[in-house]
């Protein structure tokens, strides 16, 4: 067993005594460029199989993922998953997908929203979200626009 006290003057690390990372606030929902960061094949005992693709949000260390259904007892679910994967590949300028290795070094743009737990997530819209990467200026404008839209909804809800 590793003794971590050796790295803190012989004392246990006090997890309540931490410095701020200085990282600032969280990322606002909006449209961002996403860089392919890996994938994971998944399956369950009921006949479902899918591919989870992991992305890094441009200019951050934040990761988001999307799950593409590849096999399922219900054919309509498979069609939606495959269609989204095809649109994703199209946004990456890939004409024929044979392997996830083709995604290495590629990027797309997509809408990010807050999920029920408050984390950023891809708003897939059955594949309609996937687009070619945007210029840096376009990304900034999209985020500003999204933040402004969010503010107006909040101020409209204030009763005074």
Secondary structure, 3 states (H helix, E strand, C coil): CCCHHHHCCCCCCCCCCCCCCCCCCCCCCEEEEEEEEEEEEEECCCCCEEEEEEEEECCCCCEEEEEEEEECCCHHHHHHHHHHHHHHHHHCCCCCCCCHHHHCCCEEEEEEEECCCCCEEECCHHHCCCECCCCHHHHHHHHHHHHHHHHHHHHHHCCC
